[in-house]
């Protein structure tokens, strides 16, 4: 049993050393330059303007009397 424990410790050290060698970047990691940073496309929140679009488009499709004035005032306050 001691031999098995010693063997597993050695294998664990070998795997760790191999992992470190494989993922060592040797100084290649650095921050982005200004040009690289400005070329990065990142997604913004996609639902920030849906409330206004709802009140200006979909609300009026079926009937104009779907919402009464009180409800419209509540919607307006939420926006």
DAHUMO-V367203 format. One record per helix or strand. SS is the DSSP state (H for helix, E for strand). FROM is the first residue (numbers start at 1). LEN is the number of residues. Records with the same first field share a line. If there is no record, write none. Layout:
# DAHUMO-V367203
SS: FROM-LEN / FROM-LEN
This chain:
# DAHUMO-V367203
H: 2-21 / 34-6 / 50-7 / 58-3 / 69-10
